[in-house]
Amino acid sequence: MNRFDYIVIGAGSAGCVMANRLSENPNASVLLLEAGGRDLNPFIHIPAGFFKTLYDTSVNWCYATEKEENSGNRAIHWPRGKVLGGSSAINGHLIVRGQPEDYDGWAQLGNRGWSYEEVLPYFWKFENRAGGDPEIRGRGGPINVIDPIEQHPLTQLFMEACVEAGIPRNNDYNDGEQEGVGYFQHAIRNGRRESTARTYLRQTDGRTNLRVETHALAQRLVVEEGRVVGVVFRQGDVVREVRANAEIILSSGSIASPQLLELSGIGDAERLKPLGIEPVHHLPGVGENLQDHYVARICMKAKGIRTFNERSRGLPLLWETMRYATTRTGLLTVAPGNVSASVKIMPGVATPDAQYSFAPASYKDGLIGVLDDYPGMTLGFWQHRPESIGSIHVEANDPDRHPVIRPNYLATQTDCDTMTGALKLARKIFGQPAIAPYIECETIPGAERTSDGELLDYCRSNGATVYHPIGTCKMGDDPMAVVDSSLRLRGLDGLRVVDASVMPRMVSANTNAAVLMIAEKAADMVKAGA
């Protein structure tokens, strides 16, 4: 049986950070386990390749939610990375920290060390951002952060329309003040994706104390005398067990981390017994507290201006491919979102409670995947901090079977009102003088839908995930907390959870930046024995 000082389960956004930082000590042996393969798929590295990996089961778990009445009785596609780099290898490249109040809220829940002031150094640590306030933005970190390479004229017109609608301009939403409209910031370097495999893991090349095993699916954790001491994993038809001298780091994400805990008998004992899973440690919060951003989109047919739709097929696409191959510029450098706007929707809110994402492109049926045949533009919108809470749980004692995902979207009146309010404001923006001359008509949801009930019905029937599930192994000191503020598993020694599942509440942001911050902070805690 092989032994390592540290075992990291999951080579995603957090796992690659942990493997890098822990193996910086040449005297510490580290094993990194990844259920997927190496990041050889070329579409991973091309920014616009996001659209190709969205449904590609070779690099994507392609989970699906249960059909729920609040979201139109539809099974909603939930992509998650199954490859070195995890979801950072297939996400939309966006780097958004969120509001300082998000992290201060974590601290106010009893999670000491997680206030905005305390986590800010770990945002600096992962990023390399040219320009901006050096007291706020990082320099020399592994992840290069830039504004969009391809800046379409419609994006400038949209920002002007936002200002006309009363939304202030914001040149850097990551400087501690999020309200306003500005360019999204992307994890891209020289026209290529900056996944954690390409950055953090590549920095470990040549380190003999780090071993990376791909196609290694964790089956269960080994628990002995109140301590998590090992991992059983399968590669092909071979099942192996490895042991940790110091700690095991579970970084499998908000879906797979609670799944592995439950398969190991760690969770709600009464839930596990009927599945034939012997309870090892009763921890009822495992798989609970699921939160996600739920997006709906408004699409416009454009006129008098060329959009990305026309450039994505035929000879124009061939030209864009050649342009990218020779200059690393053009359409293939484009991420799903070009412009971000954080706004206040509900009366009396102190900080922005909704986010917009604008793109000079439109999609059939309003869902990301296939572009329309005519020129178009899209504005996606979601609530920053939804109140609706769901769950993720295994339904069988089988590591190959996907867990049951119940997001419980739009379960509260505030969530519903915020979404309908955001849709109304979106229409107001598109009606402003800067952009209205370029709009032929509203294609989705359609101008004929005007009442609050019709708008809410549209959001329920056509919304989707923004790919931001969090909270299923939340940190805290209440009875439903899974880890403490040091991310140690409550009630058992030897294991920490380090990924988006530990967030107690949703951040007002795309979540990858927060995960990178969590991992950098966790690495320091592990090294310090905190």
FIROTOR-624117 format. One record per residue (C-alpha): residue in three letters; x, y, z. Coordinates in steps of 0.25 Angstrom, whole numbers, m for minus. Example, Ala and Ser with C-alpha at 12.3 -4.5 7.8 and 13.67 -1.06 7.14 Angstrom:
<pts>
('ALA'; (49; m18; 31))
('SER'; (55; m4; 29))
</pts>
This chain:
<pts>
('MET'; (0; 0; 0))
('ASN'; (6; 14; m4))
('ARG'; (7; 25; 6))
('PHE'; (8; 40; 4))
('ASP'; (8; 52; 13))
('TYR'; (m3; 58; 6))
('ILE'; (m14; 53; m3))
('VAL'; (m22; 63; m11))
('ILE'; (m35; 57; m17))
('GLY'; (m39; 65; m30))
('ALA'; (m30; 73; m39))
('GLY'; (m39; 84; m42))
('SER'; (m39; 99; m38))
('ALA'; (m36; 96; m24))
('GLY'; (m28; 83; m25))
('CYS'; (m18; 88; m34))
('VAL'; (m15; 100; m25))
('MET'; (m14; 90; m13))
('ALA'; (m4; 81; m21))
('ASN'; (5; 92; m25))
('ARG'; (6; 99; m11))
('LEU'; (7; 86; m3))
('SER'; (18; 81; m12))
('GLU'; (26; 94; m11))
('ASN'; (32; 87; 1))
('PRO'; (42; 77; m5))
('ASN'; (41; 68; 7))
('ALA'; (26; 66; 6))
('SER'; (20; 55; m3))
('VAL'; (7; 59; m10))
('LEU'; (m2; 50; m18))
('LEU'; (m13; 57; m27))
('LEU'; (m24; 48; m32))
('GLU'; (m33; 52; m44))
('ALA'; (m45; 44; m49))
('GLY'; (m43; 50; m63))
('GLY'; (m32; 50; m72))
('ARG'; (m21; 60; m77))
('ASP'; (m25; 73; m83))
('LEU'; (m21; 69; m97))
('ASN'; (m34; 74; m104))
('PRO'; (m31; 86; m112))
('PHE'; (m44; 93; m109))
('ILE'; (m40; 94; m95))
('HIS'; (m29; 104; m98))
('ILE'; (m37; 112; m108))
('PRO'; (m45; 122; m101))
('ALA'; (m57; 120; m110))
('GLY'; (m56; 105; m109))
('PHE'; (m65; 107; m97))
('PHE'; (m76; 104; m106))
('LYS'; (m70; 91; m111))
('THR'; (m67; 86; m97))
('LEU'; (m81; 89; m91))
('TYR'; (m87; 76; m94))
('ASP'; (m74; 67; m97))
('THR'; (m74; 55; m88))
('SER'; (m60; 53; m90))
('VAL'; (m56; 65; m81))
('ASN'; (m70; 68; m75))
('TRP'; (m78; 61; m65))
('CYS'; (m91; 66; m71))
('TYR'; (m99; 65; m59))
('ALA'; (m114; 68; m59))
('THR'; (m124; 73; m48))
('GLU'; (m136; 67; m44))
('LYS'; (m149; 72; m51))
('GLU'; (m155; 82; m42))
('GLU'; (m168; 90; m43))
('ASN'; (m161; 103; m39))
('SER'; (m152; 102; m52))
('GLY'; (m162; 97; m62))
('ASN'; (m161; 82; m59))
('ARG'; (m149; 82; m67))
('ALA'; (m136; 74; m65))
('ILE'; (m125; 85; m65))
('HIS'; (m111; 82; m71))
('TRP'; (m100; 84; m60))
('PRO'; (m86; 84; m67))
('ARG'; (m75; 81; m58))
('GLY'; (m60; 78; m62))
('LYS'; (m55; 64; m63))
('VAL'; (m41; 67; m67))
('LEU'; (m28; 72; m61))
('GLY'; (m32; 87; m57))
('GLY'; (m46; 82; m54))
('SER'; (m57; 93; m57))
('SER'; (m46; 103; m59))
('ALA'; (m43; 96; m72))
('ILE'; (m57; 97; m77))
('ASN'; (m63; 110; m71))
('GLY'; (m65; 123; m76))
('HIS'; (m52; 129; m72))
('LEU'; (m58; 140; m64))
('ILE'; (m51; 146; m51))
('VAL'; (m60; 152; m42))
('ARG'; (m57; 154; m27))
('GLY'; (m71; 158; m22))
('GLN'; (m74; 169; m12))
('PRO'; (m66; 171; 1))
('GLU'; (m80; 169; 8))
('ASP'; (m80; 154; 3))
('TYR'; (m68; 151; 11))
('ASP'; (m71; 159; 23))
('GLY'; (m84; 152; 24))
('TRP'; (m76; 139; 25))
('ALA'; (m68; 144; 36))
('GLN'; (m81; 149; 43))
('LEU'; (m86; 135; 43))
('GLY'; (m75; 131; 52))
('ASN'; (m64; 127; 41))
('ARG'; (m52; 134; 47))
('GLY'; (m42; 138; 37))
('TRP'; (m51; 139; 25))
('SER'; (m55; 154; 25))
('TYR'; (m52; 162; 12))
('GLU'; (m39; 169; 18))
('GLU'; (m34; 155; 23))
('VAL'; (m36; 148; 9))
('LEU'; (m32; 159; 0))
('PRO'; (m17; 155; 1))
('TYR'; (m21; 142; m5))
('PHE'; (m28; 148; m17))
('TRP'; (m15; 156; m19))
('LYS'; (m7; 143; m18))
('PHE'; (m14; 136; m30))
('GLU'; (m15; 147; m40))
('ASN'; (m6; 155; m50))
('ARG'; (m14; 167; m53))
('ALA'; (m7; 179; m61))
('GLY'; (m13; 192; m57))
('GLY'; (m22; 195; m46))
('ASP'; (m19; 199; m32))
('PRO'; (m7; 191; m27))
('GLU'; (m13; 191; m13))
('ILE'; (m25; 183; m18))
('ARG'; (m20; 175; m30))
('GLY'; (m10; 165; m31))
('ARG'; (3; 164; m38))
('GLY'; (11; 152; m43))
('GLY'; (1; 141; m39))
('PRO'; (m1; 129; m47))
('ILE'; (m14; 133; m53))
('ASN'; (m13; 144; m64))
('VAL'; (m25; 154; m63))
('ILE'; (m29; 163; m75))
('ASP'; (m40; 170; m81))
('PRO'; (m46; 164; m94))
('ILE'; (m37; 163; m106))
('GLU'; (m48; 165; m116))
('GLN'; (m56; 177; m112))
('HIS'; (m68; 178; m121))
('PRO'; (m75; 192; m124))
('LEU'; (m88; 187; m118))
('THR'; (m81; 185; m105))
('GLN'; (m78; 199; m104))
('LEU'; (m92; 203; m108))
('PHE'; (m98; 194; m98))
('MET'; (m89; 201; m87))
('GLU'; (m94; 214; m92))
('ALA'; (m108; 210; m91))
('CYS'; (m106; 205; m77))
('VAL'; (m101; 219; m73))
('GLU'; (m113; 225; m80))
('ALA'; (m122; 216; m71))
('GLY'; (m115; 221; m58))
('ILE'; (m105; 210; m56))
('PRO'; (m91; 216; m54))
('ARG'; (m79; 212; m61))
('ASN'; (m69; 203; m54))
('ASN'; (m55; 201; m59))
('ASP'; (m51; 190; m49))
('TYR'; (m62; 183; m42))
('ASN'; (m51; 175; m34))
('ASP'; (m46; 187; m27))
('GLY'; (m56; 186; m15))
('GLU'; (m67; 194; m22))
('GLN'; (m76; 185; m31))
('GLU'; (m87; 193; m35))
('GLY'; (m87; 198; m49))
('VAL'; (m84; 193; m63))
('GLY'; (m71; 190; m69))
('TYR'; (m63; 179; m77))
('PHE'; (m63; 165; m71))
('GLN'; (m49; 161; m67))
('HIS'; (m44; 148; m73))
('ALA'; (m33; 137; m69))
('ILE'; (m26; 137; m82))
('ARG'; (m11; 138; m86))
('ASN'; (m7; 140; m100))
('GLY'; (m20; 136; m105))
('ARG'; (m21; 123; m98))
('ARG'; (m29; 119; m85))
('GLU'; (m22; 120; m72))
('SER'; (m28; 107; m65))
('THR'; (m21; 103; m52))
('ALA'; (m15; 91; m60))
('ARG'; (m8; 100; m69))
('THR'; (m4; 110; m58))
('TYR'; (m2; 104; m44))
('LEU'; (0; 89; m49))
('ARG'; (10; 93; m60))
('GLN'; (18; 100; m49))
('THR'; (20; 87; m43))
('ASP'; (27; 80; m55))
('GLY'; (40; 74; m50))
('ARG'; (36; 72; m36))
('THR'; (38; 58; m32))
('ASN'; (30; 59; m19))
('LEU'; (17; 61; m26))
('ARG'; (10; 49; m33))
('VAL'; (m2; 51; m42))
('GLU'; (m12; 40; m45))
('THR'; (m22; 42; m56))
('HIS'; (m35; 34; m58))
('ALA'; (m35; 31; m43))
('LEU'; (m49; 31; m38))
('ALA'; (m50; 31; m23))
('GLN'; (m59; 20; m18))
('ARG'; (m59; 24; m3))
('LEU'; (m50; 29; 9))
('VAL'; (m44; 20; 19))
('VAL'; (m47; 24; 33))
('GLU'; (m41; 17; 45))
('GLU'; (m42; 21; 60))
('GLY'; (m48; 35; 57))
('ARG'; (m38; 39; 46))
('VAL'; (m39; 39; 31))
('VAL'; (m26; 31; 28))
('GLY'; (m27; 27; 13))
('VAL'; (m35; 27; 0))
('VAL'; (m39; 15; m9))
('PHE'; (m39; 19; m24))
('ARG'; (m41; 11; m37))
('GLN'; (m33; 13; m50))
('GLY'; (m40; 4; m60))
('ASP'; (m42; m9; m54))
('VAL'; (m32; m8; m43))
('VAL'; (m36; m3; m29))
('ARG'; (m25; 3; m21))
('GLU'; (m24; 8; m7))
('VAL'; (m14; 19; m2))
('ARG'; (m11; 25; 11))
('ALA'; (m8; 39; 16))
('ASN'; (2; 42; 27))
('ALA'; (m2; 56; 29))
('GLU'; (m15; 60; 23))
('ILE'; (m25; 57; 12))
('ILE'; (m31; 69; 4))
('LEU'; (m44; 67; m3))
('SER'; (m46; 76; m14))
('SER'; (m56; 69; m23))
('GLY'; (m66; 81; m24))
('SER'; (m80; 84; m19))
('ILE'; (m85; 71; m25))
('ALA'; (m75; 61; m24))
('SER'; (m69; 65; m10))
('PRO'; (m83; 62; m3))
('GLN'; (m84; 50; m12))
('LEU'; (m71; 44; m7))
('LEU'; (m74; 47; 8))
('GLU'; (m87; 40; 7))
('LEU'; (m82; 28; 0))
('SER'; (m72; 27; 11))
('GLY'; (m83; 27; 22))
('ILE'; (m81; 42; 26))
('GLY'; (m94; 49; 25))
('ASP'; (m108; 48; 31))
('ALA'; (m108; 34; 36))
('GLU'; (m123; 32; 34))
('ARG'; (m122; 36; 20))
('LEU'; (m110; 26; 17))
('LYS'; (m115; 13; 24))
('PRO'; (m127; 10; 14))
('LEU'; (m116; 11; 3))
('GLY'; (m108; 0; 9))
('ILE'; (m97; 10; 13))
('GLU'; (m92; 7; 27))
('PRO'; (m92; 21; 35))
('VAL'; (m78; 24; 40))
('HIS'; (m80; 38; 45))
('HIS'; (m93; 45; 46))
('LEU'; (m92; 59; 39))
('PRO'; (m106; 63; 35))
('GLY'; (m101; 76; 27))
('VAL'; (m94; 68; 16))
('GLY'; (m101; 71; 3))
('GLU'; (m110; 81; 9))
('ASN'; (m109; 96; 7))
('LEU'; (m108; 96; m8))
('GLN'; (m108; 109; m15))
('ASP'; (m107; 113; m29))
('HIS'; (m108; 125; m39))
('TYR'; (m120; 123; m48))
('VAL'; (m120; 131; m61))
('ALA'; (m130; 135; m71))
('ARG'; (m127; 143; m84))
('ILE'; (m133; 153; m92))
('CYS'; (m129; 153; m107))
('MET'; (m131; 164; m118))
('LYS'; (m130; 163; m133))
('ALA'; (m120; 173; m137))
('LYS'; (m120; 182; m150))
('GLY'; (m110; 191; m156))
('ILE'; (m98; 184; m149))
('ARG'; (m90; 171; m151))
('THR'; (m90; 162; m139))
('PHE'; (m83; 150; m135))
('ASN'; (m94; 141; m141))
('GLU'; (m90; 144; m155))
('ARG'; (m75; 142; m152))
('SER'; (m77; 128; m146))
('ARG'; (m80; 120; m159))
('GLY'; (m75; 118; m173))
('LEU'; (m64; 126; m179))
('PRO'; (m64; 137; m168))
('LEU'; (m61; 125; m158))
('LEU'; (m50; 120; m166))
('TRP'; (m44; 134; m166))
('GLU'; (m46; 135; m151))
('THR'; (m39; 121; m149))
('MET'; (m27; 126; m158))
('ARG'; (m26; 139; m150))
('TYR'; (m26; 132; m137))
('ALA'; (m15; 122; m141))
('THR'; (m6; 133; m146))
('THR'; (m9; 145; m136))
('ARG'; (m17; 139; m124))
('THR'; (m28; 149; m127))
('GLY'; (m42; 150; m132))
('LEU'; (m54; 143; m130))
('LEU'; (m48; 130; m124))
('THR'; (m43; 138; m112))
('VAL'; (m57; 142; m108))
('ALA'; (m63; 137; m95))
('PRO'; (m78; 135; m93))
('GLY'; (m78; 149; m86))
('ASN'; (m72; 162; m91))
('VAL'; (m79; 172; m82))
('SER'; (m83; 171; m67))
('ALA'; (m93; 180; m60))
('SER'; (m96; 179; m45))
('VAL'; (m109; 186; m41))
('LYS'; (m119; 188; m30))
('ILE'; (m133; 183; m33))
('MET'; (m141; 181; m20))
('PRO'; (m145; 193; m12))
('GLY'; (m136; 197; m1))
('VAL'; (m124; 188; m4))
('ALA'; (m111; 193; 1))
('THR'; (m102; 187; m10))
('PRO'; (m105; 181; m24))
('ASP'; (m114; 169; m24))
('ALA'; (m113; 165; m38))
('GLN'; (m103; 163; m49))
('TYR'; (m104; 164; m64))
('SER'; (m95; 158; m75))
('PHE'; (m96; 164; m89))
('ALA'; (m91; 157; m102))
('PRO'; (m92; 162; m116))
('ALA'; (m98; 149; m120))
('SER'; (m111; 141; m119))
('TYR'; (m114; 127; m117))
('LYS'; (m126; 118; m122))
('ASP'; (m136; 117; m111))
('GLY'; (m128; 126; m103))
('LEU'; (m119; 115; m98))
('ILE'; (m104; 115; m99))
('GLY'; (m100; 105; m110))
('VAL'; (m104; 108; m124))
('LEU'; (m104; 123; m130))
('ASP'; (m116; 129; m137))
('ASP'; (m115; 130; m152))
('TYR'; (m118; 145; m152))
('PRO'; (m110; 156; m145))
('GLY'; (m114; 157; m130))
('MET'; (m110; 161; m116))
('THR'; (m112; 154; m102))
('LEU'; (m113; 159; m88))
('GLY'; (m113; 149; m77))
('PHE'; (m117; 152; m63))
('TRP'; (m117; 146; m50))
('GLN'; (m119; 149; m35))
('HIS'; (m106; 151; m27))
('ARG'; (m110; 144; m14))
('PRO'; (m122; 135; m16))
('GLU'; (m130; 131; m4))
('SER'; (m134; 118; m10))
('ILE'; (m127; 106; m4))
('GLY'; (m126; 92; m10))
('SER'; (m118; 79; m8))
('ILE'; (m109; 68; m14))
('HIS'; (m110; 54; m9))
('VAL'; (m106; 40; m14))
('GLU'; (m117; 31; m17))
('ALA'; (m109; 18; m17))
('ASN'; (m97; 12; m12))
('ASP'; (m90; 13; m25))
('PRO'; (m78; 23; m29))
('ASP'; (m82; 22; m44))
('ARG'; (m96; 27; m42))
('HIS'; (m98; 42; m42))
('PRO'; (m104; 48; m29))
('VAL'; (m118; 54; m29))
('ILE'; (m118; 69; m31))
('ARG'; (m129; 78; m26))
('PRO'; (m126; 92; m27))
('ASN'; (m140; 97; m23))
('TYR'; (m138; 110; m32))
('LEU'; (m148; 121; m30))
('ALA'; (m154; 116; m17))
('THR'; (m156; 129; m10))
('GLN'; (m163; 142; m14))
('THR'; (m151; 150; m13))
('ASP'; (m144; 142; m23))
('CYS'; (m156; 142; m33))
('ASP'; (m157; 157; m31))
('THR'; (m142; 160; m33))
('MET'; (m142; 152; m46))
('THR'; (m155; 159; m52))
('GLY'; (m149; 172; m48))
('ALA'; (m136; 169; m55))
('LEU'; (m144; 166; m67))
('LYS'; (m151; 179; m67))
('LEU'; (m138; 187; m65))
('ALA'; (m132; 179; m77))
('ARG'; (m143; 184; m86))
('LYS'; (m141; 198; m81))
('ILE'; (m126; 197; m84))
('PHE'; (m129; 192; m98))
('GLY'; (m139; 204; m100))
('GLN'; (m128; 215; m98))
('PRO'; (m123; 224; m109))
('ALA'; (m109; 218; m110))
('ILE'; (m114; 204; m114))
('ALA'; (m128; 204; m118))
('PRO'; (m125; 208; m133))
('TYR'; (m118; 195; m134))
('ILE'; (m130; 186; m129))
('GLU'; (m140; 181; m139))
('CYS'; (m149; 173; m129))
('GLU'; (m148; 165; m116))
('THR'; (m148; 150; m120))
('ILE'; (m148; 144; m106))
('PRO'; (m156; 145; m97))
('GLY'; (m164; 154; m107))
('ALA'; (m170; 168; m105))
('GLU'; (m184; 162; m104))
('ARG'; (m180; 157; m90))
('THR'; (m182; 168; m81))
('SER'; (m189; 164; m67))
('ASP'; (m181; 160; m55))
('GLY'; (m187; 146; m56))
('GLU'; (m183; 145; m71))
('LEU'; (m169; 149; m68))
('LEU'; (m168; 140; m56))
('ASP'; (m173; 128; m65))
('TYR'; (m163; 131; m75))
('CYS'; (m152; 131; m65))
('ARG'; (m157; 118; m59))
('SER'; (m158; 111; m72))
('ASN'; (m146; 116; m79))
('GLY'; (m135; 118; m68))
('ALA'; (m123; 110; m66))
('THR'; (m111; 109; m57))
('VAL'; (m99; 119; m57))
('TYR'; (m90; 108; m53))
('HIS'; (m88; 113; m39))
('PRO'; (m93; 102; m29))
('ILE'; (m87; 104; m15))
('GLY'; (m90; 101; 0))
('THR'; (m92; 86; 0))
('CYS'; (m81; 84; 11))
('LYS'; (m82; 98; 17))
('MET'; (m73; 103; 28))
('GLY'; (m78; 108; 41))
('ASP'; (m81; 104; 55))
('ASP'; (m96; 101; 54))
('PRO'; (m102; 87; 54))
('MET'; (m102; 87; 39))
('ALA'; (m88; 91; 37))
('VAL'; (m79; 81; 30))
('VAL'; (m65; 87; 33))
('ASP'; (m60; 97; 42))
('SER'; (m54; 111; 39))
('SER'; (m40; 103; 36))
('LEU'; (m48; 95; 26))
('ARG'; (m46; 82; 35))
('LEU'; (m57; 72; 35))
('ARG'; (m65; 73; 47))
('GLY'; (m64; 61; 57))
('LEU'; (m53; 54; 49))
('ASP'; (m38; 57; 48))
('GLY'; (m29; 56; 36))
('LEU'; (m38; 62; 25))
('ARG'; (m41; 76; 20))
('VAL'; (m51; 80; 9))
('VAL'; (m45; 91; 0))
('ASP'; (m54; 95; m12))
('ALA'; (m67; 103; m14))
('SER'; (m75; 93; m5))
('VAL'; (m70; 100; 7))
('MET'; (m76; 114; 4))
('PRO'; (m87; 116; 15))
('ARG'; (m94; 126; 6))
('MET'; (m93; 130; m9))
('VAL'; (m84; 141; m13))
('SER'; (m89; 152; m23))
('ALA'; (m80; 147; m34))
('ASN'; (m76; 136; m43))
('THR'; (m70; 126; m33))
('ASN'; (m56; 122; m39))
('ALA'; (m48; 134; m33))
('ALA'; (m54; 131; m19))
('VAL'; (m50; 116; m21))
('LEU'; (m36; 120; m24))
('MET'; (m35; 129; m12))
('ILE'; (m41; 118; m3))
('ALA'; (m30; 108; m8))
('GLU'; (m19; 118; m6))
('LYS'; (m23; 121; 8))
('ALA'; (m25; 106; 11))
('ALA'; (m11; 103; 6))
('ASP'; (m6; 113; 16))
('MET'; (m14; 107; 27))
('VAL'; (m10; 93; 24))
('LYS'; (5; 97; 24))
('ALA'; (3; 104; 37))
('GLY'; (m5; 92; 43))
('ALA'; (m16; 102; 46))
</pts>
